[in-house]
């Protein structure tokens, strides 16, 4: 979800401060509907939440969703490094 450069930029800007889609679109080289779709993906992934204020929605980073994402990344790297270490240890001993 954050592999898309535009989406990552939108997420980073929301992380800096809570914003509306209109505020985000004003600083992006893509249309407001495109920004809205990117924000929807981030919201569906649990990385951002919205708060209605009048007829607008203010988007901010969801700390719980971000913590869950971080835990997934930590788990991935822990497993990946363990496999790498095992492979390196086998190479050192000459085993396959």
C-alpha positions in Angstrom: 0.0 0.0 0.0 2.9 2.4 0.7 4.8 1.2 -2.4 3.0 3.8 -4.5 5.0 7.0 -4.4 1.9 9.3 -4.5 0.2 7.3 -1.7 3.4 7.4 0.4 3.6 11.1 -0.1 0.0 11.6 1.0 0.6 9.4 4.0 3.7 11.4 5.0 1.7 14.7 4.6 -1.1 13.4 6.8 1.5 12.2 9.3 2.9 15.8 9.5 -0.6 17.2 10.3 -4.2 16.2 9.9 -5.7 17.4 6.6 -8.7 17.2 4.3 -8.6 15.7 0.9 -8.8 19.3 -0.5 -5.8 20.4 1.4 -3.8 17.4 0.3 -4.9 17.8 -3.4 -3.8 21.5 -3.4 -0.2 20.4 -2.9 -0.2 17.3 -5.1 0.3 16.9 -8.9 -2.8 14.6 -9.1 -6.5 15.4 -9.1 -8.7 15.6 -6.0 -10.5 12.4 -6.9 -7.2 10.6 -7.2 -6.1 11.9 -3.8 -9.4 10.7 -2.4 -8.9 7.2 -3.8 -5.4 7.1 -2.3 -6.7 8.2 1.1 -9.4 5.5 0.9 -6.8 2.9 0.4 -4.9 4.2 3.4 -8.1 4.2 5.4 -9.0 0.7 4.3 -5.5 -0.5 5.4 -6.1 1.0 8.8 -3.3 3.6 8.5 -5.5 6.7 8.6 -8.8 7.6 10.2 -11.2 10.4 9.4 -13.2 12.7 11.6 -16.2 14.5 10.2 -16.1 18.3 10.8 -19.1 19.9 9.2 -19.3 18.8 5.6 -15.6 17.9 5.5 -13.5 15.0 6.7 -10.2 15.5 8.4 -7.7 12.6 8.0 -5.0 11.8 10.5 -2.7 8.9 11.1 -4.2 6.1 13.2 -1.6 5.2 15.8 -3.1 1.8 16.4 -3.0 0.9 12.7 0.5 2.3 12.4 1.6 0.2 15.4 0.0 -3.0 13.8 1.8 -2.2 10.5 5.1 -1.7 12.4 4.6 -5.0 14.2 4.1 -6.8 10.8 7.3 -5.2 9.4 9.2 -6.2 12.6 8.0 -9.8 12.3 8.9 -9.9 8.6 12.5 -8.7 9.3 12.9 -10.9 12.3 12.0 -14.0 10.2 14.0 -12.8 7.2 17.2 -12.1 9.2 16.8 -15.5 11.0 16.7 -17.3 7.7 19.7 -15.3 6.4 21.7 -16.1 9.6 20.8 -19.8 9.2 21.9 -19.7 5.6 25.2 -17.9 6.5 25.9 -20.4 9.3 25.3 -23.3 6.9 27.8 -21.8 4.4 30.4 -21.4 7.1 30.1 -25.1 8.1 30.0 -26.3 4.5 26.5 -27.8 4.9 23.8 -27.3 2.2 
